[in-house]
Amino acid sequence: MRFYRIKLFAFILIVGTLAISFSSCKQDKKVIKQTEVFFKKEGELTLYKITSDSTLIEFDIEFADTEYDRQTGLMYRNSMKDNQGMLFVFEDERKRSFYMKNTKIALDLIYINDNKKIVSFQKNAKPFNETSLPSNAPAKYVLEINAGLTDTWNLNIGDSLSFN
C-alpha cells in the first residue's frame, strides 16, 4: 500500500509541476506595432544630364544629415513616391557602403562625389538584404530613390545634381 502512495504522490508531483510550468507560459503574446514613418519634404533636388545642362528631373528630398538619420535612412518605410528621395549627406568624400537592413522597399542607390557628379550606382537593391552595396568610388552624397528610376530616367555616371 505504501508503494502505491509513493507512486501516487510522484504522479501528483509531476502533473502539478507540468501544470504550473504550462500555466506560467504566456498564451497571449504581446504584439508590438511598428510606428509607420512618413516622408517629410526638407528640400528639392534637380538632376542634370552630362550631355546638356537641361533639367532631367526635379523631385522632393528628405535629408539624412545626422548620424542617427544616416543609420536609419529609409528603414521601416512602407513606400515612397517616385517624386521623392532621401539624400544622405556626409562630411567627407570617401568610398561608402550601404545595405538594406529593415528596409521594406526596393531602391536604387546613386553615389555622388563632392562636385555633385554621379560616380556610381547600385540598382534594384532588394528589401531586407544585408549584402554590402559599395560605391566603388569616393562619394560625399548618396541618393536613394525607388528601384528602376535610374533606368527610367536614363541616368549615367557624370550626370550632376543640385539641391536646396
Phi and psi in radians as a Rosetta constraint file:
Dihedral C 1 N 2 CA 2 C 2 CIRCULARHARMONIC -1.093 0.35
Dihedral N 2 CA 2 C 2 N 3 CIRCULARHARMONIC -0.662 0.35
Dihedral C 2 N 3 CA 3 C 3 CIRCULARHARMONIC -1.016 0.35
Dihedral N 3 CA 3 C 3 N 4 CIRCULARHARMONIC -0.753 0.35
Dihedral C 3 N 4 CA 4 C 4 CIRCULARHARMONIC -1.182 0.35
Dihedral N 4 CA 4 C 4 N 5 CIRCULARHARMONIC -0.613 0.35
Dihedral C 4 N 5 CA 5 C 5 CIRCULARHARMONIC -1.143 0.35
Dihedral N 5 CA 5 C 5 N 6 CIRCULARHARMONIC -0.701 0.35
Dihedral C 5 N 6 CA 6 C 6 CIRCULARHARMONIC -1.142 0.35
Dihedral N 6 CA 6 C 6 N 7 CIRCULARHARMONIC -0.749 0.35
Dihedral C 6 N 7 CA 7 C 7 CIRCULARHARMONIC -1.110 0.35
Dihedral N 7 CA 7 C 7 N 8 CIRCULARHARMONIC -0.745 0.35
Dihedral C 7 N 8 CA 8 C 8 CIRCULARHARMONIC -1.122 0.35
Dihedral N 8 CA 8 C 8 N 9 CIRCULARHARMONIC -0.756 0.35
Dihedral C 8 N 9 CA 9 C 9 CIRCULARHARMONIC -1.095 0.35
Dihedral N 9 CA 9 C 9 N 10 CIRCULARHARMONIC -0.767 0.35
Dihedral C 9 N 10 CA 10 C 10 CIRCULARHARMONIC -1.095 0.35
Dihedral N 10 CA 10 C 10 N 11 CIRCULARHARMONIC -0.734 0.35
Dihedral C 10 N 11 CA 11 C 11 CIRCULARHARMONIC -1.080 0.35
Dihedral N 11 CA 11 C 11 N 12 CIRCULARHARMONIC -0.829 0.35
Dihedral C 11 N 12 CA 12 C 12 CIRCULARHARMONIC -1.103 0.35
Dihedral N 12 CA 12 C 12 N 13 CIRCULARHARMONIC -0.697 0.35
Dihedral C 12 N 13 CA 13 C 13 CIRCULARHARMONIC -1.099 0.35
Dihedral N 13 CA 13 C 13 N 14 CIRCULARHARMONIC -0.786 0.35
Dihedral C 13 N 14 CA 14 C 14 CIRCULARHARMONIC -1.148 0.35
Dihedral N 14 CA 14 C 14 N 15 CIRCULARHARMONIC -0.831 0.35
Dihedral C 14 N 15 CA 15 C 15 CIRCULARHARMONIC -1.083 0.35
Dihedral N 15 CA 15 C 15 N 16 CIRCULARHARMONIC -0.742 0.35
Dihedral C 15 N 16 CA 16 C 16 CIRCULARHARMONIC -1.092 0.35
Dihedral N 16 CA 16 C 16 N 17 CIRCULARHARMONIC -0.766 0.35
Dihedral C 16 N 17 CA 17 C 17 CIRCULARHARMONIC -1.078 0.35
Dihedral N 17 CA 17 C 17 N 18 CIRCULARHARMONIC -0.788 0.35
Dihedral C 17 N 18 CA 18 C 18 CIRCULARHARMONIC -1.098 0.35
Dihedral N 18 CA 18 C 18 N 19 CIRCULARHARMONIC -0.737 0.35
Dihedral C 18 N 19 CA 19 C 19 CIRCULARHARMONIC -1.084 0.35
Dihedral N 19 CA 19 C 19 N 20 CIRCULARHARMONIC -0.758 0.35
Dihedral C 19 N 20 CA 20 C 20 CIRCULARHARMONIC -1.148 0.35
Dihedral N 20 CA 20 C 20 N 21 CIRCULARHARMONIC -0.726 0.35
Dihedral C 20 N 21 CA 21 C 21 CIRCULARHARMONIC -1.071 0.35
Dihedral N 21 CA 21 C 21 N 22 CIRCULARHARMONIC -0.825 0.35
Dihedral C 21 N 22 CA 22 C 22 CIRCULARHARMONIC -1.214 0.35
Dihedral N 22 CA 22 C 22 N 23 CIRCULARHARMONIC -0.617 0.35
Dihedral C 22 N 23 CA 23 C 23 CIRCULARHARMONIC -1.282 0.35
Dihedral N 23 CA 23 C 23 N 24 CIRCULARHARMONIC -0.402 0.35
Dihedral C 23 N 24 CA 24 C 24 CIRCULARHARMONIC -1.415 0.35
Dihedral N 24 CA 24 C 24 N 25 CIRCULARHARMONIC -0.264 0.35
Dihedral C 24 N 25 CA 25 C 25 CIRCULARHARMONIC -1.319 0.35
Dihedral N 25 CA 25 C 25 N 26 CIRCULARHARMONIC 2.318 0.35
Dihedral C 25 N 26 CA 26 C 26 CIRCULARHARMONIC -1.309 0.35
Dihedral N 26 CA 26 C 26 N 27 CIRCULARHARMONIC 2.208 0.35
Dihedral C 26 N 27 CA 27 C 27 CIRCULARHARMONIC -1.462 0.35
Dihedral N 27 CA 27 C 27 N 28 CIRCULARHARMONIC -0.668 0.35
Dihedral C 27 N 28 CA 28 C 28 CIRCULARHARMONIC -1.741 0.35
Dihedral N 28 CA 28 C 28 N 29 CIRCULARHARMONIC 1.830 0.35
Dihedral C 28 N 29 CA 29 C 29 CIRCULARHARMONIC -1.377 0.35
Dihedral N 29 CA 29 C 29 N 30 CIRCULARHARMONIC 2.427 0.35
Dihedral C 29 N 30 CA 30 C 30 CIRCULARHARMONIC -1.369 0.35
Dihedral N 30 CA 30 C 30 N 31 CIRCULARHARMONIC 2.210 0.35
Dihedral C 30 N 31 CA 31 C 31 CIRCULARHARMONIC -1.661 0.35
Dihedral N 31 CA 31 C 31 N 32 CIRCULARHARMONIC 2.181 0.35
Dihedral C 31 N 32 CA 32 C 32 CIRCULARHARMONIC -1.715 0.35
Dihedral N 32 CA 32 C 32 N 33 CIRCULARHARMONIC 2.095 0.35
Dihedral C 32 N 33 CA 33 C 33 CIRCULARHARMONIC -1.595 0.35
Dihedral N 33 CA 33 C 33 N 34 CIRCULARHARMONIC 2.220 0.35
Dihedral C 33 N 34 CA 34 C 34 CIRCULARHARMONIC -1.280 0.35
Dihedral N 34 CA 34 C 34 N 35 CIRCULARHARMONIC 2.271 0.35
Dihedral C 34 N 35 CA 35 C 35 CIRCULARHARMONIC -1.235 0.35
Dihedral N 35 CA 35 C 35 N 36 CIRCULARHARMONIC 2.258 0.35
Dihedral C 35 N 36 CA 36 C 36 CIRCULARHARMONIC -1.298 0.35
Dihedral N 36 CA 36 C 36 N 37 CIRCULARHARMONIC 2.399 0.35
Dihedral C 36 N 37 CA 37 C 37 CIRCULARHARMONIC -1.808 0.35
Dihedral N 37 CA 37 C 37 N 38 CIRCULARHARMONIC 2.271 0.35
Dihedral C 37 N 38 CA 38 C 38 CIRCULARHARMONIC -1.928 0.35
Dihedral N 38 CA 38 C 38 N 39 CIRCULARHARMONIC 2.725 0.35
Dihedral C 38 N 39 CA 39 C 39 CIRCULARHARMONIC -1.120 0.35
Dihedral N 39 CA 39 C 39 N 40 CIRCULARHARMONIC 2.414 0.35
Dihedral C 39 N 40 CA 40 C 40 CIRCULARHARMONIC -2.220 0.35
Dihedral N 40 CA 40 C 40 N 41 CIRCULARHARMONIC 1.900 0.35
Dihedral C 40 N 41 CA 41 C 41 CIRCULARHARMONIC -1.137 0.35
Dihedral N 41 CA 41 C 41 N 42 CIRCULARHARMONIC 2.150 0.35
Dihedral C 41 N 42 CA 42 C 42 CIRCULARHARMONIC -2.135 0.35
Dihedral N 42 CA 42 C 42 N 43 CIRCULARHARMONIC -0.096 0.35
Dihedral C 42 N 43 CA 43 C 43 CIRCULARHARMONIC -3.087 0.35
Dihedral N 43 CA 43 C 43 N 44 CIRCULARHARMONIC -3.080 0.35
Dihedral C 43 N 44 CA 44 C 44 CIRCULARHARMONIC -2.259 0.35
Dihedral N 44 CA 44 C 44 N 45 CIRCULARHARMONIC 2.543 0.35
Dihedral C 44 N 45 CA 45 C 45 CIRCULARHARMONIC -2.250 0.35
Dihedral N 45 CA 45 C 45 N 46 CIRCULARHARMONIC 2.456 0.35
Dihedral C 45 N 46 CA 46 C 46 CIRCULARHARMONIC -2.171 0.35
Dihedral N 46 CA 46 C 46 N 47 CIRCULARHARMONIC 2.320 0.35
Dihedral C 46 N 47 CA 47 C 47 CIRCULARHARMONIC -1.813 0.35
Dihedral N 47 CA 47 C 47 N 48 CIRCULARHARMONIC 2.453 0.35
Dihedral C 47 N 48 CA 48 C 48 CIRCULARHARMONIC -2.172 0.35
Dihedral N 48 CA 48 C 48 N 49 CIRCULARHARMONIC 2.487 0.35
Dihedral C 48 N 49 CA 49 C 49 CIRCULARHARMONIC -1.359 0.35
Dihedral N 49 CA 49 C 49 N 50 CIRCULARHARMONIC 2.550 0.35
Dihedral C 49 N 50 CA 50 C 50 CIRCULARHARMONIC -1.169 0.35
Dihedral N 50 CA 50 C 50 N 51 CIRCULARHARMONIC -0.523 0.35
Dihedral C 50 N 51 CA 51 C 51 CIRCULARHARMONIC -1.315 0.35
Dihedral N 51 CA 51 C 51 N 52 CIRCULARHARMONIC -0.272 0.35
Dihedral C 51 N 52 CA 52 C 52 CIRCULARHARMONIC -2.758 0.35
Dihedral N 52 CA 52 C 52 N 53 CIRCULARHARMONIC 2.903 0.35
Dihedral C 52 N 53 CA 53 C 53 CIRCULARHARMONIC -1.614 0.35
Dihedral N 53 CA 53 C 53 N 54 CIRCULARHARMONIC 0.227 0.35
Dihedral C 53 N 54 CA 54 C 54 CIRCULARHARMONIC -1.289 0.35
Dihedral N 54 CA 54 C 54 N 55 CIRCULARHARMONIC 2.564 0.35
Dihedral C 54 N 55 CA 55 C 55 CIRCULARHARMONIC -1.182 0.35
Dihedral N 55 CA 55 C 55 N 56 CIRCULARHARMONIC 2.266 0.35
Dihedral C 55 N 56 CA 56 C 56 CIRCULARHARMONIC -1.532 0.35
Dihedral N 56 CA 56 C 56 N 57 CIRCULARHARMONIC -0.918 0.35
Dihedral C 56 N 57 CA 57 C 57 CIRCULARHARMONIC -2.745 0.35
Dihedral N 57 CA 57 C 57 N 58 CIRCULARHARMONIC 2.579 0.35
Dihedral C 57 N 58 CA 58 C 58 CIRCULARHARMONIC -2.152 0.35
Dihedral N 58 CA 58 C 58 N 59 CIRCULARHARMONIC 2.441 0.35
Dihedral C 58 N 59 CA 59 C 59 CIRCULARHARMONIC -2.726 0.35
Dihedral N 59 CA 59 C 59 N 60 CIRCULARHARMONIC 2.979 0.35
Dihedral C 59 N 60 CA 60 C 60 CIRCULARHARMONIC -1.509 0.35
Dihedral N 60 CA 60 C 60 N 61 CIRCULARHARMONIC 2.525 0.35
Dihedral C 60 N 61 CA 61 C 61 CIRCULARHARMONIC -2.272 0.35
Dihedral N 61 CA 61 C 61 N 62 CIRCULARHARMONIC 2.690 0.35
Dihedral C 61 N 62 CA 62 C 62 CIRCULARHARMONIC -1.983 0.35
Dihedral N 62 CA 62 C 62 N 63 CIRCULARHARMONIC 2.372 0.35
Dihedral C 62 N 63 CA 63 C 63 CIRCULARHARMONIC -1.582 0.35
Dihedral N 63 CA 63 C 63 N 64 CIRCULARHARMONIC 2.461 0.35
Dihedral C 63 N 64 CA 64 C 64 CIRCULARHARMONIC -2.023 0.35
Dihedral N 64 CA 64 C 64 N 65 CIRCULARHARMONIC 1.538 0.35
Dihedral C 64 N 65 CA 65 C 65 CIRCULARHARMONIC -2.141 0.35
Dihedral N 65 CA 65 C 65 N 66 CIRCULARHARMONIC 0.146 0.35
Dihedral C 65 N 66 CA 66 C 66 CIRCULARHARMONIC -2.040 0.35
Dihedral N 66 CA 66 C 66 N 67 CIRCULARHARMONIC 2.845 0.35
Dihedral C 66 N 67 CA 67 C 67 CIRCULARHARMONIC -1.016 0.35
Dihedral N 67 CA 67 C 67 N 68 CIRCULARHARMONIC -0.759 0.35
Dihedral C 67 N 68 CA 68 C 68 CIRCULARHARMONIC -1.104 0.35
Dihedral N 68 CA 68 C 68 N 69 CIRCULARHARMONIC -0.811 0.35
Dihedral C 68 N 69 CA 69 C 69 CIRCULARHARMONIC -1.096 0.35
Dihedral N 69 CA 69 C 69 N 70 CIRCULARHARMONIC -0.679 0.35
Dihedral C 69 N 70 CA 70 C 70 CIRCULARHARMONIC -1.194 0.35
Dihedral N 70 CA 70 C 70 N 71 CIRCULARHARMONIC -0.601 0.35
Dihedral C 70 N 71 CA 71 C 71 CIRCULARHARMONIC -1.240 0.35
Dihedral N 71 CA 71 C 71 N 72 CIRCULARHARMONIC -0.651 0.35
Dihedral C 71 N 72 CA 72 C 72 CIRCULARHARMONIC -1.579 0.35
Dihedral N 72 CA 72 C 72 N 73 CIRCULARHARMONIC -0.622 0.35
Dihedral C 72 N 73 CA 73 C 73 CIRCULARHARMONIC 0.851 0.35
Dihedral N 73 CA 73 C 73 N 74 CIRCULARHARMONIC -2.197 0.35
Dihedral C 73 N 74 CA 74 C 74 CIRCULARHARMONIC -1.701 0.35
Dihedral N 74 CA 74 C 74 N 75 CIRCULARHARMONIC 0.320 0.35
Dihedral C 74 N 75 CA 75 C 75 CIRCULARHARMONIC -1.028 0.35
Dihedral N 75 CA 75 C 75 N 76 CIRCULARHARMONIC 2.574 0.35
Dihedral C 75 N 76 CA 76 C 76 CIRCULARHARMONIC 1.200 0.35
Dihedral N 76 CA 76 C 76 N 77 CIRCULARHARMONIC 0.137 0.35
Dihedral C 76 N 77 CA 77 C 77 CIRCULARHARMONIC -1.496 0.35
Dihedral N 77 CA 77 C 77 N 78 CIRCULARHARMONIC 2.443 0.35
Dihedral C 77 N 78 CA 78 C 78 CIRCULARHARMONIC -1.511 0.35
Dihedral N 78 CA 78 C 78 N 79 CIRCULARHARMONIC -0.449 0.35
Dihedral C 78 N 79 CA 79 C 79 CIRCULARHARMONIC -2.892 0.35
Dihedral N 79 CA 79 C 79 N 80 CIRCULARHARMONIC 2.947 0.35
Dihedral C 79 N 80 CA 80 C 80 CIRCULARHARMONIC -2.638 0.35
Dihedral N 80 CA 80 C 80 N 81 CIRCULARHARMONIC 2.407 0.35
Dihedral C 80 N 81 CA 81 C 81 CIRCULARHARMONIC -1.273 0.35
Dihedral N 81 CA 81 C 81 N 82 CIRCULARHARMONIC 2.764 0.35
Dihedral C 81 N 82 CA 82 C 82 CIRCULARHARMONIC -1.209 0.35
Dihedral N 82 CA 82 C 82 N 83 CIRCULARHARMONIC -0.275 0.35
Dihedral C 82 N 83 CA 83 C 83 CIRCULARHARMONIC -1.730 0.35
Dihedral N 83 CA 83 C 83 N 84 CIRCULARHARMONIC 0.392 0.35
Dihedral C 83 N 84 CA 84 C 84 CIRCULARHARMONIC -2.283 0.35
Dihedral N 84 CA 84 C 84 N 85 CIRCULARHARMONIC 2.691 0.35
Dihedral C 84 N 85 CA 85 C 85 CIRCULARHARMONIC -2.798 0.35
Dihedral N 85 CA 85 C 85 N 86 CIRCULARHARMONIC 2.966 0.35
Dihedral C 85 N 86 CA 86 C 86 CIRCULARHARMONIC -2.077 0.35
Dihedral N 86 CA 86 C 86 N 87 CIRCULARHARMONIC 2.245 0.35
Dihedral C 86 N 87 CA 87 C 87 CIRCULARHARMONIC -1.872 0.35
Dihedral N 87 CA 87 C 87 N 88 CIRCULARHARMONIC 2.035 0.35
Dihedral C 87 N 88 CA 88 C 88 CIRCULARHARMONIC -1.512 0.35
Dihedral N 88 CA 88 C 88 N 89 CIRCULARHARMONIC 2.215 0.35
Dihedral C 88 N 89 CA 89 C 89 CIRCULARHARMONIC -2.031 0.35
Dihedral N 89 CA 89 C 89 N 90 CIRCULARHARMONIC 2.115 0.35
Dihedral C 89 N 90 CA 90 C 90 CIRCULARHARMONIC -1.922 0.35
Dihedral N 90 CA 90 C 90 N 91 CIRCULARHARMONIC 2.806 0.35
Dihedral C 90 N 91 CA 91 C 91 CIRCULARHARMONIC -1.416 0.35
Dihedral N 91 CA 91 C 91 N 92 CIRCULARHARMONIC -0.377 0.35
Dihedral C 91 N 92 CA 92 C 92 CIRCULARHARMONIC -2.289 0.35
Dihedral N 92 CA 92 C 92 N 93 CIRCULARHARMONIC 2.891 0.35
Dihedral C 92 N 93 CA 93 C 93 CIRCULARHARMONIC -1.833 0.35
Dihedral N 93 CA 93 C 93 N 94 CIRCULARHARMONIC 2.082 0.35
Dihedral C 93 N 94 CA 94 C 94 CIRCULARHARMONIC -2.814 0.35
Dihedral N 94 CA 94 C 94 N 95 CIRCULARHARMONIC 3.021 0.35
Dihedral C 94 N 95 CA 95 C 95 CIRCULARHARMONIC -1.111 0.35
Dihedral N 95 CA 95 C 95 N 96 CIRCULARHARMONIC 2.410 0.35
Dihedral C 95 N 96 CA 96 C 96 CIRCULARHARMONIC -2.108 0.35
Dihedral N 96 CA 96 C 96 N 97 CIRCULARHARMONIC 2.821 0.35
Dihedral C 96 N 97 CA 97 C 97 CIRCULARHARMONIC -2.579 0.35
Dihedral N 97 CA 97 C 97 N 98 CIRCULARHARMONIC 2.314 0.35
Dihedral C 97 N 98 CA 98 C 98 CIRCULARHARMONIC -2.098 0.35
Dihedral N 98 CA 98 C 98 N 99 CIRCULARHARMONIC 2.946 0.35
Dihedral C 98 N 99 CA 99 C 99 CIRCULARHARMONIC -2.601 0.35
Dihedral N 99 CA 99 C 99 N 100 CIRCULARHARMONIC 3.000 0.35
Dihedral C 99 N 100 CA 100 C 100 CIRCULARHARMONIC -1.892 0.35
Dihedral N 100 CA 100 C 100 N 101 CIRCULARHARMONIC 0.451 0.35
Dihedral C 100 N 101 CA 101 C 101 CIRCULARHARMONIC -0.974 0.35
Dihedral N 101 CA 101 C 101 N 102 CIRCULARHARMONIC 2.273 0.35
Dihedral C 101 N 102 CA 102 C 102 CIRCULARHARMONIC 1.034 0.35
Dihedral N 102 CA 102 C 102 N 103 CIRCULARHARMONIC 0.336 0.35
Dihedral C 102 N 103 CA 103 C 103 CIRCULARHARMONIC -1.790 0.35
Dihedral N 103 CA 103 C 103 N 104 CIRCULARHARMONIC 2.097 0.35
Dihedral C 103 N 104 CA 104 C 104 CIRCULARHARMONIC -1.521 0.35
Dihedral N 104 CA 104 C 104 N 105 CIRCULARHARMONIC -0.269 0.35
Dihedral C 104 N 105 CA 105 C 105 CIRCULARHARMONIC -2.018 0.35
Dihedral N 105 CA 105 C 105 N 106 CIRCULARHARMONIC 2.491 0.35
Dihedral C 105 N 106 CA 106 C 106 CIRCULARHARMONIC -1.211 0.35
Dihedral N 106 CA 106 C 106 N 107 CIRCULARHARMONIC 2.451 0.35
Dihedral C 106 N 107 CA 107 C 107 CIRCULARHARMONIC -2.352 0.35
Dihedral N 107 CA 107 C 107 N 108 CIRCULARHARMONIC 2.721 0.35
Dihedral C 107 N 108 CA 108 C 108 CIRCULARHARMONIC -1.820 0.35
Dihedral N 108 CA 108 C 108 N 109 CIRCULARHARMONIC 2.326 0.35
Dihedral C 108 N 109 CA 109 C 109 CIRCULARHARMONIC -1.884 0.35
Dihedral N 109 CA 109 C 109 N 110 CIRCULARHARMONIC 2.253 0.35
Dihedral C 109 N 110 CA 110 C 110 CIRCULARHARMONIC -2.026 0.35
Dihedral N 110 CA 110 C 110 N 111 CIRCULARHARMONIC 2.049 0.35
Dihedral C 110 N 111 CA 111 C 111 CIRCULARHARMONIC -1.630 0.35
Dihedral N 111 CA 111 C 111 N 112 CIRCULARHARMONIC 2.337 0.35
Dihedral C 111 N 112 CA 112 C 112 CIRCULARHARMONIC -2.306 0.35
Dihedral N 112 CA 112 C 112 N 113 CIRCULARHARMONIC 2.387 0.35
Dihedral C 112 N 113 CA 113 C 113 CIRCULARHARMONIC -1.476 0.35
Dihedral N 113 CA 113 C 113 N 114 CIRCULARHARMONIC -3.087 0.35
Dihedral C 113 N 114 CA 114 C 114 CIRCULARHARMONIC -1.096 0.35
Dihedral N 114 CA 114 C 114 N 115 CIRCULARHARMONIC -0.466 0.35
Dihedral C 114 N 115 CA 115 C 115 CIRCULARHARMONIC -1.491 0.35
Dihedral N 115 CA 115 C 115 N 116 CIRCULARHARMONIC 0.119 0.35
Dihedral C 115 N 116 CA 116 C 116 CIRCULARHARMONIC 1.125 0.35
Dihedral N 116 CA 116 C 116 N 117 CIRCULARHARMONIC 0.632 0.35
Dihedral C 116 N 117 CA 117 C 117 CIRCULARHARMONIC -1.913 0.35
Dihedral N 117 CA 117 C 117 N 118 CIRCULARHARMONIC 2.459 0.35
Dihedral C 117 N 118 CA 118 C 118 CIRCULARHARMONIC -1.200 0.35
Dihedral N 118 CA 118 C 118 N 119 CIRCULARHARMONIC 2.237 0.35
Dihedral C 118 N 119 CA 119 C 119 CIRCULARHARMONIC -1.922 0.35
Dihedral N 119 CA 119 C 119 N 120 CIRCULARHARMONIC -0.392 0.35
Dihedral C 119 N 120 CA 120 C 120 CIRCULARHARMONIC -2.983 0.35
Dihedral N 120 CA 120 C 120 N 121 CIRCULARHARMONIC 2.986 0.35
Dihedral C 120 N 121 CA 121 C 121 CIRCULARHARMONIC -2.329 0.35
Dihedral N 121 CA 121 C 121 N 122 CIRCULARHARMONIC 2.711 0.35
Dihedral C 121 N 122 CA 122 C 122 CIRCULARHARMONIC -2.265 0.35
Dihedral N 122 CA 122 C 122 N 123 CIRCULARHARMONIC 1.841 0.35
Dihedral C 122 N 123 CA 123 C 123 CIRCULARHARMONIC -1.619 0.35
Dihedral N 123 CA 123 C 123 N 124 CIRCULARHARMONIC 2.557 0.35
Dihedral C 123 N 124 CA 124 C 124 CIRCULARHARMONIC 0.933 0.35
Dihedral N 124 CA 124 C 124 N 125 CIRCULARHARMONIC 0.888 0.35
Dihedral C 124 N 125 CA 125 C 125 CIRCULARHARMONIC -1.153 0.35
Dihedral N 125 CA 125 C 125 N 126 CIRCULARHARMONIC 2.244 0.35
Dihedral C 125 N 126 CA 126 C 126 CIRCULARHARMONIC -1.385 0.35
Dihedral N 126 CA 126 C 126 N 127 CIRCULARHARMONIC 2.406 0.35
Dihedral C 126 N 127 CA 127 C 127 CIRCULARHARMONIC -0.959 0.35
Dihedral N 127 CA 127 C 127 N 128 CIRCULARHARMONIC 2.454 0.35
Dihedral C 127 N 128 CA 128 C 128 CIRCULARHARMONIC 1.145 0.35
Dihedral N 128 CA 128 C 128 N 129 CIRCULARHARMONIC 0.030 0.35
Dihedral C 128 N 129 CA 129 C 129 CIRCULARHARMONIC -1.368 0.35
Dihedral N 129 CA 129 C 129 N 130 CIRCULARHARMONIC 2.216 0.35
Dihedral C 129 N 130 CA 130 C 130 CIRCULARHARMONIC -1.727 0.35
Dihedral N 130 CA 130 C 130 N 131 CIRCULARHARMONIC 0.282 0.35
Dihedral C 130 N 131 CA 131 C 131 CIRCULARHARMONIC -1.217 0.35
Dihedral N 131 CA 131 C 131 N 132 CIRCULARHARMONIC 2.449 0.35
Dihedral C 131 N 132 CA 132 C 132 CIRCULARHARMONIC -1.122 0.35
Dihedral N 132 CA 132 C 132 N 133 CIRCULARHARMONIC 2.382 0.35
Dihedral C 132 N 133 CA 133 C 133 CIRCULARHARMONIC -2.089 0.35
Dihedral N 133 CA 133 C 133 N 134 CIRCULARHARMONIC 1.476 0.35
Dihedral C 133 N 134 CA 134 C 134 CIRCULARHARMONIC -1.345 0.35
Dihedral N 134 CA 134 C 134 N 135 CIRCULARHARMONIC 2.722 0.35
Dihedral C 134 N 135 CA 135 C 135 CIRCULARHARMONIC -1.373 0.35
Dihedral N 135 CA 135 C 135 N 136 CIRCULARHARMONIC -0.457 0.35
Dihedral C 135 N 136 CA 136 C 136 CIRCULARHARMONIC 1.115 0.35
Dihedral N 136 CA 136 C 136 N 137 CIRCULARHARMONIC 0.067 0.35
Dihedral C 136 N 137 CA 137 C 137 CIRCULARHARMONIC -2.795 0.35
Dihedral N 137 CA 137 C 137 N 138 CIRCULARHARMONIC 2.706 0.35
Dihedral C 137 N 138 CA 138 C 138 CIRCULARHARMONIC -1.053 0.35
Dihedral N 138 CA 138 C 138 N 139 CIRCULARHARMONIC 2.396 0.35
Dihedral C 138 N 139 CA 139 C 139 CIRCULARHARMONIC -2.458 0.35
Dihedral N 139 CA 139 C 139 N 140 CIRCULARHARMONIC 2.512 0.35
Dihedral C 139 N 140 CA 140 C 140 CIRCULARHARMONIC -1.844 0.35
Dihedral N 140 CA 140 C 140 N 141 CIRCULARHARMONIC -0.427 0.35
Dihedral C 140 N 141 CA 141 C 141 CIRCULARHARMONIC -2.228 0.35
Dihedral N 141 CA 141 C 141 N 142 CIRCULARHARMONIC 2.641 0.35
Dihedral C 141 N 142 CA 142 C 142 CIRCULARHARMONIC -2.368 0.35
Dihedral N 142 CA 142 C 142 N 143 CIRCULARHARMONIC 2.214 0.35
Dihedral C 142 N 143 CA 143 C 143 CIRCULARHARMONIC -1.890 0.35
Dihedral N 143 CA 143 C 143 N 144 CIRCULARHARMONIC 2.173 0.35
Dihedral C 143 N 144 CA 144 C 144 CIRCULARHARMONIC -1.863 0.35
Dihedral N 144 CA 144 C 144 N 145 CIRCULARHARMONIC 2.210 0.35
Dihedral C 144 N 145 CA 145 C 145 CIRCULARHARMONIC -2.336 0.35
Dihedral N 145 CA 145 C 145 N 146 CIRCULARHARMONIC 2.951 0.35
Dihedral C 145 N 146 CA 146 C 146 CIRCULARHARMONIC -1.030 0.35
Dihedral N 146 CA 146 C 146 N 147 CIRCULARHARMONIC 2.475 0.35
Dihedral C 146 N 147 CA 147 C 147 CIRCULARHARMONIC -0.985 0.35
Dihedral N 147 CA 147 C 147 N 148 CIRCULARHARMONIC 2.399 0.35
Dihedral C 147 N 148 CA 148 C 148 CIRCULARHARMONIC 1.695 0.35
Dihedral N 148 CA 148 C 148 N 149 CIRCULARHARMONIC -0.306 0.35
Dihedral C 148 N 149 CA 149 C 149 CIRCULARHARMONIC -1.239 0.35
Dihedral N 149 CA 149 C 149 N 150 CIRCULARHARMONIC -0.517 0.35
Dihedral C 149 N 150 CA 150 C 150 CIRCULARHARMONIC -1.102 0.35
Dihedral N 150 CA 150 C 150 N 151 CIRCULARHARMONIC -0.632 0.35
Dihedral C 150 N 151 CA 151 C 151 CIRCULARHARMONIC -1.317 0.35
Dihedral N 151 CA 151 C 151 N 152 CIRCULARHARMONIC -0.736 0.35
Dihedral C 151 N 152 CA 152 C 152 CIRCULARHARMONIC -1.013 0.35
Dihedral N 152 CA 152 C 152 N 153 CIRCULARHARMONIC -0.730 0.35
Dihedral C 152 N 153 CA 153 C 153 CIRCULARHARMONIC -1.541 0.35
Dihedral N 153 CA 153 C 153 N 154 CIRCULARHARMONIC -0.007 0.35
Dihedral C 153 N 154 CA 154 C 154 CIRCULARHARMONIC 0.942 0.35
Dihedral N 154 CA 154 C 154 N 155 CIRCULARHARMONIC 0.828 0.35
Dihedral C 154 N 155 CA 155 C 155 CIRCULARHARMONIC -1.294 0.35
Dihedral N 155 CA 155 C 155 N 156 CIRCULARHARMONIC 2.570 0.35
Dihedral C 155 N 156 CA 156 C 156 CIRCULARHARMONIC -2.368 0.35
Dihedral N 156 CA 156 C 156 N 157 CIRCULARHARMONIC 2.768 0.35
Dihedral C 156 N 157 CA 157 C 157 CIRCULARHARMONIC -1.055 0.35
Dihedral N 157 CA 157 C 157 N 158 CIRCULARHARMONIC 2.344 0.35
Dihedral C 157 N 158 CA 158 C 158 CIRCULARHARMONIC 1.784 0.35
Dihedral N 158 CA 158 C 158 N 159 CIRCULARHARMONIC -0.388 0.35
Dihedral C 158 N 159 CA 159 C 159 CIRCULARHARMONIC -1.074 0.35
Dihedral N 159 CA 159 C 159 N 160 CIRCULARHARMONIC 2.729 0.35
Dihedral C 159 N 160 CA 160 C 160 CIRCULARHARMONIC -2.205 0.35
Dihedral N 160 CA 160 C 160 N 161 CIRCULARHARMONIC 3.060 0.35
Dihedral C 160 N 161 CA 161 C 161 CIRCULARHARMONIC -2.589 0.35
Dihedral N 161 CA 161 C 161 N 162 CIRCULARHARMONIC 2.833 0.35
Dihedral C 161 N 162 CA 162 C 162 CIRCULARHARMONIC -2.412 0.35
Dihedral N 162 CA 162 C 162 N 163 CIRCULARHARMONIC 2.680 0.35
Dihedral C 162 N 163 CA 163 C 163 CIRCULARHARMONIC -2.619 0.35
Dihedral N 163 CA 163 C 163 N 164 CIRCULARHARMONIC 2.800 0.35
